[in-house]
Amino acid sequence: MERHVRAWMTAEVAEGTDIALLVAVSEAPVAQESLTVLAGGREHPVSETRDRFGNRMHLITSLPAGQVEIVYAGRGITRAPLPVASEADAAEHLRPSRYCEVDEFTKIAEEIVGSLTGAAAVEAVARWVHEHLDYVPGASTITDSARSTYVSRQGVCRDYAHLTATLLRAGGVPARCSSAFAPGLTPMDFHLVVEALVEESWVVVDSTHLAPRASMVRIATGQDAADTAFMTTLAGNVLLTGIQVTAIVDPELPEEDPTARVVLR
């Protein structure tokens, strides 16, 4: 299986704006890859670093005022090595985070998970979130968290992921959020899924059921969307004016089996 991805964005920025991007494929081997930034019609320098989770972060600094165009492309993306769970992962990914108020969901998680553990607990949470939330584009904002999503019962992939991760952590299952390119996703965009630690293996959980998990490509991983946002304004001002994400798989899109244990590679 080979995946081909592309992300195009335009924005209006103020003088001196600094931006951090998380748009590049994380660990999977890429045959051809490019990241181009045009500011004022001229190519602008980009530097690559790693954040605290090991994600590939690209920094764009000292932008001139005006329009910025960002294009990332990766072709011939094959399978990444299996993600390895560290000794600290179980503790790290049971904690509350900015968008996951774990300590507020203990009783709710008990009602959903009961005495289930491991894969059975993961299946119970994913099924509950899928059945109780409606996918409604535009129904939420970047300030919405698991708490507000639980109340409104609607949202997009990040809302599904936050509520899923929160319920899993509250139910005793370590869980983290990962952004991904997702061939077959409708509507196409950057996607946010959950990875649950089951028997020392990170298993992909996507309560939206909107794309086959087997063909997804990891971009970034963290506690929640605060750690995996595709664009973060570090200084200045940014107004996103356009975005288009493409992700396809060759030779064909795999069928999704919600009951299968899938690893994000």
Phi and psi in degrees as GROMACS dihedral restraints (atoms count N, CA, C in turn):
[ dihedral_restraints ]
;  ai    aj    ak    al  type     phi  dphi    fc
    3     4     5     6     1  -122.2    20    10
    4     5     6     7     1   140.2    20    10
    6     7     8     9     1  -114.1    20    10
    7     8     9    10     1   146.6    20    10
    9    10    11    12     1  -128.1    20    10
   10    11    12    13     1   128.7    20    10
   12    13    14    15     1  -133.2    20    10
   13    14    15    16     1   156.1    20    10
   15    16    17    18     1  -154.6    20    10
   16    17    18    19     1   140.0    20    10
   18    19    20    21     1  -133.1    20    10
   19    20    21    22     1   126.0    20    10
   21    22    23    24     1  -121.8    20    10
   22    23    24    25     1   132.0    20    10
   24    25    26    27     1  -140.3    20    10
   25    26    27    28     1   145.8    20    10
   27    28    29    30     1  -127.7    20    10
   28    29    30    31     1   149.5    20    10
   30    31    32    33     1  -153.3    20    10
   31    32    33    34     1   153.9    20    10
   33    34    35    36     1  -101.1    20    10
   34    35    36    37     1   127.9    20    10
   36    37    38    39     1  -126.3    20    10
   37    38    39    40     1   157.9    20    10
   39    40    41    42     1   -87.1    20    10
   40    41    42    43     1   161.5    20    10
   42    43    44    45     1   -57.8    20    10
   43    44    45    46     1   132.3    20    10
   45    46    47    48     1    82.0    20    10
   46    47    48    49     1    11.7    20    10
   48    49    50    51     1   -67.5    20    10
   49    50    51    52     1   140.2    20    10
   51    52    53    54     1  -117.1    20    10
   52    53    54    55     1   136.3    20    10
   54    55    56    57     1  -130.1    20    10
   55    56    57    58     1   143.4    20    10
   57    58    59    60     1  -113.1    20    10
   58    59    60    61     1   130.9    20    10
   60    61    62    63     1  -113.1    20    10
   61    62    63    64     1   138.9    20    10
   63    64    65    66     1  -124.7    20    10
   64    65    66    67     1    81.5    20    10
   66    67    68    69     1  -129.0    20    10
   67    68    69    70     1   -11.4    20    10
   69    70    71    72     1   -86.1    20    10
   70    71    72    73     1   146.3    20    10
   72    73    74    75     1   -55.7    20    10
   73    74    75    76     1   135.5    20    10
   75    76    77    78     1   -73.6    20    10
   76    77    78    79     1   -74.4    20    10
   78    79    80    81     1  -118.8    20    10
   79    80    81    82     1   -14.5    20    10
   81    82    83    84     1   -67.8    20    10
   82    83    84    85     1   139.0    20    10
   84    85    86    87     1   -61.6    20    10
   85    86    87    88     1   135.2    20    10
   87    88    89    90     1  -123.2    20    10
   88    89    90    91     1   125.2    20    10
   90    91    92    93     1   -69.6    20    10
   91    92    93    94     1   -43.4    20    10
   93    94    95    96     1  -136.6    20    10
   94    95    96    97     1   133.3    20    10
   96    97    98    99     1  -146.5    20    10
   97    98    99   100     1   142.8    20    10
   99   100   101   102     1  -152.0    20    10
  100   101   102   103     1   149.0    20    10
  102   103   104   105     1  -138.1    20    10
  103   104   105   106     1   117.7    20    10
  105   106   107   108     1  -121.9    20    10
  106   107   108   109     1   134.7    20    10
  108   109   110   111     1  -123.8    20    10
  109   110   111   112     1   122.2    20    10
  111   112   113   114     1  -112.0    20    10
  112   113   114   115     1   124.3    20    10
  114   115   116   117     1  -124.8    20    10
  115   116   117   118     1   119.6    20    10
  117   118   119   120     1    63.1    20    10
  118   119   120   121     1    29.3    20    10
  120   121   122   123     1    82.0    20    10
  121   122   123   124     1    -0.8    20    10
  123   124   125   126     1  -117.2    20    10
  124   125   126   127     1   148.4    20    10
  126   127   128   129     1   -68.3    20    10
  127   128   129   130     1   133.3    20    10
  129   130   131   132     1  -111.0    20    10
  130   131   132   133     1   141.0    20    10
  132   133   134   135     1   -66.3    20    10
  133   134   135   136     1   147.3    20    10
  135   136   137   138     1  -132.2    20    10
  136   137   138   139     1   136.7    20    10
  138   139   140   141     1  -115.7    20    10
  139   140   141   142     1   148.0    20    10
  141   142   143   144     1  -111.9    20    10
  142   143   144   145     1   138.4    20    10
  144   145   146   147     1  -142.9    20    10
  145   146   147   148     1  -175.3    20    10
  147   148   149   150     1  -121.8    20    10
  148   149   150   151     1   137.2    20    10
  150   151   152   153     1   -86.8    20    10
  151   152   153   154     1  -173.6    20    10
  153   154   155   156     1   -67.0    20    10
  154   155   156   157     1   -17.5    20    10
  156   157   158   159     1   -95.1    20    10
  157   158   159   160     1    -0.5    20    10
  159   160   161   162     1    87.6    20    10
  160   161   162   163     1     7.2    20    10
  162   163   164   165     1   -72.0    20    10
  163   164   165   166     1   148.1    20    10
  165   166   167   168     1   -76.4    20    10
  166   167   168   169     1   108.9    20    10
  168   169   170   171     1  -107.8    20    10
  169   170   171   172     1   133.1    20    10
  171   172   173   174     1  -109.9    20    10
  172   173   174   175     1   129.3    20    10
  174   175   176   177     1  -107.6    20    10
  175   176   177   178     1   131.0    20    10
  177   178   179   180     1  -121.0    20    10
  178   179   180   181     1   114.6    20    10
  180   181   182   183     1  -121.0    20    10
  181   182   183   184     1   158.5    20    10
  183   184   185   186     1    53.5    20    10
  184   185   186   187     1    48.9    20    10
  186   187   188   189     1   -71.8    20    10
  187   188   189   190     1   144.9    20    10
  189   190   191   192     1   -77.2    20    10
  190   191   192   193     1   158.4    20    10
  192   193   194   195     1   -65.8    20    10
  193   194   195   196     1   142.9    20    10
  195   196   197   198     1   126.8    20    10
  196   197   198   199     1  -157.3    20    10
  198   199   200   201     1   -85.6    20    10
  199   200   201   202     1   140.0    20    10
  201   202   203   204     1  -121.6    20    10
  202   203   204   205     1   134.2    20    10
  204   205   206   207     1  -117.4    20    10
  205   206   207   208     1   129.0    20    10
  207   208   209   210     1  -122.8    20    10
  208   209   210   211     1   127.3    20    10
  210   211   212   213     1  -131.4    20    10
  211   212   213   214     1   120.1    20    10
  213   214   215   216     1  -114.7    20    10
  214   215   216   217     1   137.9    20    10
  216   217   218   219     1  -143.2    20    10
  217   218   219   220     1   139.7    20    10
  219   220   221   222     1  -139.5    20    10
  220   221   222   223     1   129.9    20    10
  222   223   224   225     1  -125.1    20    10
  223   224   225   226     1   149.7    20    10
  225   226   227   228     1    66.3    20    10
  226   227   228   229     1    44.9    20    10
  228   229   230   231     1   -85.7    20    10
  229   230   231   232     1   119.5    20    10
  231   232   233   234     1  -103.7    20    10
  232   233   234   235     1  -171.9    20    10
  234   235   236   237     1   -70.5    20    10
  235   236   237   238     1   135.8    20    10
  237   238   239   240     1   -81.1    20    10
  238   239   240   241     1   162.2    20    10
  240   241   242   243     1   -60.7    20    10
  241   242   243   244     1   155.2    20    10
  243   244   245   246     1   -60.0    20    10
  244   245   246   247     1   133.0    20    10
  246   247   248   249     1   -65.5    20    10
  247   248   249   250     1   136.1    20    10
  249   250   251   252     1  -103.9    20    10
  250   251   252   253     1   133.9    20    10
  252   253   254   255     1   -88.4    20    10
  253   254   255   256     1   129.0    20    10
  255   256   257   258     1   -87.4    20    10
  256   257   258   259     1   170.9    20    10
  258   259   260   261     1   -64.6    20    10
  259   260   261   262     1   -28.1    20    10
  261   262   263   264     1   -86.4    20    10
  262   263   264   265     1   -11.8    20    10
  264   265   266   267     1   -59.8    20    10
  265   266   267   268     1   -41.7    20    10
  267   268   269   270     1   -59.2    20    10
  268   269   270   271     1   -41.7    20    10
  270   271   272   273     1   -76.7    20    10
  271   272   273   274     1   -44.0    20    10
  273   274   275   276     1   -58.1    20    10
  274   275   276   277     1   -42.1    20    10
  276   277   278   279     1  -100.7    20    10
  277   278   279   280     1    23.6    20    10
  279   280   281   282     1  -106.2    20    10
  280   281   282   283     1    -9.2    20    10
  282   283   284   285     1   -80.6    20    10
  283   284   285   286     1   156.3    20    10
  285   286   287   288     1   -66.1    20    10
  286   287   288   289     1   158.0    20    10
  288   289   290   291     1  -145.0    20    10
  289   290   291   292     1  -177.8    20    10
  291   292   293   294     1   -52.3    20    10
  292   293   294   295     1   -45.4    20    10
  294   295   296   297     1  -105.2    20    10
  295   296   297   298     1     4.5    20    10
  297   298   299   300     1  -128.0    20    10
  298   299   300   301     1    95.2    20    10
  300   301   302   303     1   -84.6    20    10
  301   302   303   304     1    71.5    20    10
  303   304   305   306     1   -55.9    20    10
  304   305   306   307     1   -42.9    20    10
  306   307   308   309     1   -64.9    20    10
  307   308   309   310     1   -16.6    20    10
  309   310   311   312     1   -89.7    20    10
  310   311   312   313     1    -6.1    20    10
  312   313   314   315     1  -114.2    20    10
  313   314   315   316     1    13.9    20    10
  315   316   317   318     1   -59.0    20    10
  316   317   318   319     1   -50.5    20    10
  318   319   320   321     1   -68.0    20    10
  319   320   321   322     1   -38.3    20    10
  321   322   323   324     1   -64.2    20    10
  322   323   324   325     1   -42.7    20    10
  324   325   326   327     1   -64.1    20    10
  325   326   327   328     1   -36.7    20    10
  327   328   329   330     1   -61.5    20    10
  328   329   330   331     1   -39.5    20    10
  330   331   332   333     1   -67.1    20    10
  331   332   333   334     1   -35.0    20    10
  333   334   335   336     1   -82.8    20    10
  334   335   336   337     1   -43.2    20    10
  336   337   338   339     1   -89.2    20    10
  337   338   339   340     1   -37.7    20    10
  339   340   341   342     1    62.6    20    10
  340   341   342   343     1  -129.2    20    10
  342   343   344   345     1   -94.1    20    10
  343   344   345   346     1     5.0    20    10
  345   346   347   348     1   -69.1    20    10
  346   347   348   349     1   149.5    20    10
  348   349   350   351     1  -136.4    20    10
  349   350   351   352     1   168.1    20    10
  351   352   353   354     1    57.0    20    10
  352   353   354   355     1  -136.9    20    10
  354   355   356   357     1   -60.5    20    10
  355   356   357   358     1   -35.4    20    10
  357   358   359   360     1   -65.6    20    10
  358   359   360   361     1   -38.5    20    10
  360   361   362   363     1   -67.1    20    10
  361   362   363   364     1   -40.4    20    10
  363   364   365   366     1   -62.0    20    10
  364   365   366   367     1   -45.1    20    10
  366   367   368   369     1   -62.3    20    10
  367   368   369   370     1   -39.4    20    10
  369   370   371   372     1   -65.1    20    10
  370   371   372   373     1   -42.5    20    10
  372   373   374   375     1   -67.8    20    10
  373   374   375   376     1   -47.3    20    10
  375   376   377   378     1   -60.4    20    10
  376   377   378   379     1   -40.7    20    10
  378   379   380   381     1   -66.2    20    10
  379   380   381   382     1   -42.0    20    10
  381   382   383   384     1   -64.3    20    10
  382   383   384   385     1   -45.9    20    10
  384   385   386   387     1   -63.8    20    10
  385   386   387   388     1   -43.0    20    10
  387   388   389   390     1   -62.4    20    10
  388   389   390   391     1   -39.0    20    10
  390   391   392   393     1   -80.2    20    10
  391   392   393   394     1   -23.0    20    10
  393   394   395   396     1  -105.5    20    10
  394   395   396   397     1    -7.7    20    10
  396   397   398   399     1  -112.0    20    10
  397   398   399   400     1   147.2    20    10
  399   400   401   402     1  -106.7    20    10
  400   401   402   403     1   133.6    20    10
  402   403   404   405     1   -80.7    20    10
  403   404   405   406     1   110.8    20    10
  405   406   407   408     1  -132.9    20    10
  406   407   408   409     1    99.1    20    10
  408   409   410   411     1   -56.8    20    10
  409   410   411   412     1   135.0    20    10
  411   412   413   414     1    85.0    20    10
  412   413   414   415     1    -1.0    20    10
  414   415   416   417     1   -81.1    20    10
  415   416   417   418     1   -13.0    20    10
  417   418   419   420     1  -133.4    20    10
  418   419   420   421     1   169.8    20    10
  420   421   422   423     1  -126.6    20    10
  421   422   423   424     1   178.8    20    10
  423   424   425   426     1   -70.4    20    10
  424   425   426   427     1    -8.3    20    10
  426   427   428   429     1   -92.5    20    10
  427   428   429   430     1   -10.2    20    10
  429   430   431   432     1   -72.3    20    10
  430   431   432   433     1   141.9    20    10
  432   433   434   435     1  -125.7    20    10
  433   434   435   436     1  -173.4    20    10
  435   436   437   438     1   -58.8    20    10
  436   437   438   439     1   -37.3    20    10
  438   439   440   441     1   -61.0    20    10
  439   440   441   442     1   -51.2    20    10
  441   442   443   444     1   -70.0    20    10
  442   443   444   445     1   -32.3    20    10
  444   445   446   447     1   -67.5    20    10
  445   446   447   448     1   -39.2    20    10
  447   448   449   450     1   -60.8    20    10
  448   449   450   451     1   -36.5    20    10
  450   451   452   453     1   -75.0    20    10
  451   452   453   454     1   -44.8    20    10
  453   454   455   456     1   -79.3    20    10
  454   455   456   457     1   -26.7    20    10
  456   457   458   459     1    61.4    20    10
  457   458   459   460     1    32.9    20    10
  459   460   461   462     1  -156.6    20    10
  460   461   462   463     1   164.5    20    10
  462   463   464   465     1   157.4    20    10
  463   464   465   466     1  -162.5    20    10
  465   466   467   468     1  -118.5    20    10
  466   467   468   469     1  -167.5    20    10
  468   469   470   471     1   -57.2    20    10
  469   470   471   472     1   -39.5    20    10
  471   472   473   474     1   -64.7    20    10
  472   473   474   475     1   -33.5    20    10
  474   475   476   477     1   -71.2    20    10
  475   476   477   478     1   -42.2    20    10
  477   478   479   480     1   -59.6    20    10
  478   479   480   481     1   -44.1    20    10
  480   481   482   483     1   -65.7    20    10
  481   482   483   484     1   -43.7    20    10
  483   484   485   486     1   -63.3    20    10
  484   485   486   487     1   -43.6    20    10
  486   487   488   489     1   -68.4    20    10
  487   488   489   490     1   -39.8    20    10
  489   490   491   492     1   -62.7    20    10
  490   491   492   493     1   -48.8    20    10
  492   493   494   495     1   -62.2    20    10
  493   494   495   496     1   -40.0    20    10
  495   496   497   498     1   -64.8    20    10
  496   497   498   499     1   -46.0    20    10
  498   499   500   501     1   -65.2    20    10
  499   500   501   502     1   -37.7    20    10
  501   502   503   504     1   -64.8    20    10
  502   503   504   505     1   -48.0    20    10
  504   505   506   507     1   -61.8    20    10
  505   506   507   508     1   -43.7    20    10
  507   508   509   510     1   -64.3    20    10
  508   509   510   511     1   -26.4    20    10
  510   511   512   513     1   -90.6    20    10
  511   512   513   514     1     6.3    20    10
  513   514   515   516     1    93.0    20    10
  514   515   516   517     1     8.1    20    10
  516   517   518   519     1  -107.0    20    10
  517   518   519   520     1   117.1    20    10
  519   520   521   522     1   -58.0    20    10
  520   521   522   523     1   135.4    20    10
  522   523   524   525     1  -146.5    20    10
  523   524   525   526     1   142.2    20    10
  525   526   527   528     1  -132.4    20    10
  526   527   528   529     1   166.4    20    10
  528   529   530   531     1  -109.1    20    10
  529   530   531   532     1   141.6    20    10
  531   532   533   534     1  -134.2    20    10
  532   533   534   535     1   130.7    20    10
  534   535   536   537     1   -83.7    20    10
  535   536   537   538     1   151.8    20    10
  537   538   539   540     1  -155.4    20    10
  538   539   540   541     1   153.9    20    10
  540   541   542   543     1   -82.6    20    10
  541   542   543   544     1   134.1    20    10
  543   544   545   546     1  -130.5    20    10
  544   545   546   547     1    90.9    20    10
  546   547   548   549     1   -54.7    20    10
  547   548   549   550     1   135.7    20    10
  549   550   551   552     1    91.7    20    10
  550   551   552   553     1    -8.0    20    10
  552   553   554   555     1   -65.9    20    10
  553   554   555   556     1   134.8    20    10
  555   556   557   558     1  -135.3    20    10
  556   557   558   559     1   119.9    20    10
  558   559   560   561     1   -73.8    20    10
  559   560   561   562     1   147.4    20    10
  561   562   563   564     1   -70.4    20    10
  562   563   564   565     1   134.7    20    10
  564   565   566   567     1  -171.6    20    10
  565   566   567   568     1   179.2    20    10
  567   568   569   570     1   -63.6    20    10
  568   569   570   571     1   144.9    20    10
  570   571   572   573     1  -120.4    20    10
  571   572   573   574     1   147.6    20    10
  573   574   575   576     1  -121.6    20    10
  574   575   576   577     1   126.1    20    10
  576   577   578   579     1  -126.4    20    10
  577   578   579   580     1   178.1    20    10
  579   580   581   582     1  -116.0    20    10
  580   581   582   583     1   146.2    20    10
  582   583   584   585     1  -117.9    20    10
  583   584   585   586     1   125.8    20    10
  585   586   587   588     1  -107.3    20    10
  586   587   588   589     1   138.6    20    10
  588   589   590   591     1   -86.3    20    10
  589   590   591   592     1   107.6    20    10
  591   592   593   594     1  -124.6    20    10
  592   593   594   595     1   117.0    20    10
  594   595   596   597     1    52.5    20    10
  595   596   597   598     1    48.1    20    10
  597   598   599   600     1    64.4    20    10
  598   599   600   601     1    21.0    20    10
  600   601   602   603     1  -129.7    20    10
  601   602   603   604     1   137.8    20    10
  603   604   605   606     1   -84.0    20    10
  604   605   606   607     1   113.7    20    10
  606   607   608   609     1  -106.3    20    10
  607   608   609   610     1   133.7    20    10
  609   610   611   612     1   -75.4    20    10
  610   611   612   613     1   132.3    20    10
  612   613   614   615     1  -124.7    20    10
  613   614   615   616     1   119.8    20    10
  615   616   617   618     1  -127.8    20    10
  616   617   618   619     1    97.3    20    10
  618   619   620   621     1   -71.8    20    10
  619   620   621   622     1   -10.3    20    10
  621   622   623   624     1   -76.8    20    10
  622   623   624   625     1   -28.3    20    10
  624   625   626   627     1    58.4    20    10
  625   626   627   628     1    32.4    20    10
  627   628   629   630     1   -94.5    20    10
  628   629   630   631     1   -10.3    20    10
  630   631   632   633     1  -155.0    20    10
  631   632   633   634     1   152.1    20    10
  633   634   635   636     1   -64.9    20    10
  634   635   636   637     1   128.2    20    10
  636   637   638   639     1   -69.7    20    10
  637   638   639   640     1   -29.6    20    10
  639   640   641   642     1   -64.6    20    10
  640   641   642   643     1   -23.9    20    10
  642   643   644   645     1  -102.9    20    10
  643   644   645   646     1     3.9    20    10
  645   646   647   648     1   -70.5    20    10
  646   647   648   649     1   151.2    20    10
  648   649   650   651     1  -121.2    20    10
  649   650   651   652     1   124.3    20    10
  651   652   653   654     1   -66.9    20    10
  652   653   654   655     1   136.2    20    10
  654   655   656   657     1  -107.2    20    10
  655   656   657   658     1   -58.9    20    10
  657   658   659   660     1  -147.0    20    10
  658   659   660   661     1   155.6    20    10
  660   661   662   663     1  -134.6    20    10
  661   662   663   664     1   141.3    20    10
  663   664   665   666     1  -171.0    20    10
  664   665   666   667     1  -165.4    20    10
  666   667   668   669     1   -70.6    20    10
  667   668   669   670     1   -38.1    20    10
  669   670   671   672     1  -163.8    20    10
  670   671   672   673     1  -163.8    20    10
  672   673   674   675     1   -64.9    20    10
  673   674   675   676     1   -21.0    20    10
  675   676   677   678     1   -63.9    20    10
  676   677   678   679     1   -28.1    20    10
  678   679   680   681     1   -94.8    20    10
  679   680   681   682     1    -9.8    20    10
  681   682   683   684     1  -124.7    20    10
  682   683   684   685     1     8.8    20    10
  684   685   686   687     1   -59.7    20    10
  685   686   687   688     1   136.4    20    10
  687   688   689   690     1   -68.6    20    10
  688   689   690   691     1   -24.6    20    10
  690   691   692   693     1  -143.8    20    10
  691   692   693   694     1   130.4    20    10
  693   694   695   696     1  -128.6    20    10
  694   695   696   697     1   130.4    20    10
  696   697   698   699     1   -83.6    20    10
  697   698   699   700     1   115.5    20    10
  699   700   701   702     1   -90.1    20    10
  700   701   702   703     1   -31.4    20    10
  702   703   704   705     1  -158.4    20    10
  703   704   705   706     1   150.8    20    10
  705   706   707   708     1    87.9    20    10
  706   707   708   709     1  -145.1    20    10
  708   709   710   711     1  -147.1    20    10
  709   710   711   712     1   137.6    20    10
  711   712   713   714     1  -132.1    20    10
  712   713   714   715     1   131.3    20    10
  714   715   716   717     1  -120.2    20    10
  715   716   717   718     1   107.5    20    10
  717   718   719   720     1   -69.1    20    10
  718   719   720   721     1   124.8    20    10
  720   721   722   723     1  -111.7    20    10
  721   722   723   724     1   -13.8    20    10
  723   724   725   726     1  -164.9    20    10
  724   725   726   727     1   145.4    20    10
  726   727   728   729     1  -153.4    20    10
  727   728   729   730     1   138.2    20    10
  729   730   731   732     1  -146.4    20    10
  730   731   732   733     1   124.7    20    10
  732   733   734   735     1  -118.1    20    10
  733   734   735   736     1   135.2    20    10
  735   736   737   738     1  -127.5    20    10
  736   737   738   739     1   136.4    20    10
  738   739   740   741     1  -148.0    20    10
  739   740   741   742     1   120.8    20    10
  741   742   743   744     1  -131.1    20    10
  742   743   744   745     1   163.3    20    10
  744   745   746   747     1  -129.2    20    10
  745   746   747   748     1   144.1    20    10
  747   748   749   750     1  -123.7    20    10
  748   749   750   751     1   129.3    20    10
  750   751   752   753     1   -89.8    20    10
  751   752   753   754     1   -25.2    20    10
  753   754   755   756     1  -156.0    20    10
  754   755   756   757     1   156.4    20    10
  756   757   758   759     1   -70.2    20    10
  757   758   759   760     1   127.0    20    10
  759   760   761   762     1   -71.1    20    10
  760   761   762   763     1   155.0    20    10
  762   763   764   765     1   -78.6    20    10
  763   764   765   766     1   144.3    20    10
  765   766   767   768     1   -91.1    20    10
  766   767   768   769     1   130.7    20    10
  768   769   770   771     1  -116.8    20    10
  769   770   771   772     1   102.5    20    10
  771   772   773   774     1   -57.1    20    10
  772   773   774   775     1   -22.5    20    10
  774   775   776   777     1   -89.0    20    10
  775   776   777   778     1   -10.3    20    10
  777   778   779   780     1   -76.7    20    10
  778   779   780   781     1   148.4    20    10
  780   781   782   783     1   -90.1    20    10
  781   782   783   784     1   112.7    20    10
  783   784   785   786     1  -119.4    20    10
  784   785   786   787     1   140.1    20    10
  786   787   788   789     1  -110.3    20    10
  787   788   789   790     1   137.4    20    10
  789   790   791   792     1   -74.2    20    10
  790   791   792   793     1   111.5    20    10
